[in-house]
Amino acid sequence: MLSGEPLQGLGYLAFFVSVWLGIFLGNKFADVLSSRYLGTSEDVGKRFSVAFSVFGFLFLPVLVGKFTNVNMDTDIGMASVGAHFFWACIGAAIIFCVEPANSNNSN
């Protein structure tokens, strides 16, 4: 792997896989939350799914990166976890508030 360190290479791989995993897990978490516990409408449920996917995309790699930096000797540069959490919340809130485009054009 990278410079003869297979554990370090696995750490980098885990970091990149966590991006896709964050999108997937965020979407599934929002589906369960909106359908079983909140009972929201279909539109709000879709917006929750997208917002939580954005949150997972922005925040899960940070957690995995911090773990791999400590345990697998990777050197992934990041700001504090709190700063990443704050911006992941802001990004998810912005995406939730954006009204999706209507695919039925009435022209």
Buried (B, 14 or more C-beta within 10 A) or exposed (E): EEEEBEEBBBBBEBBEEBBEBBBEBBBBBBBEBBEEEEEBEEEEBBBBBBBBBBBBBBBBBBBBBBBBBEEBEBEBEEEEEEEBBEBBBEBBEEBBEEEEEEEEEEE
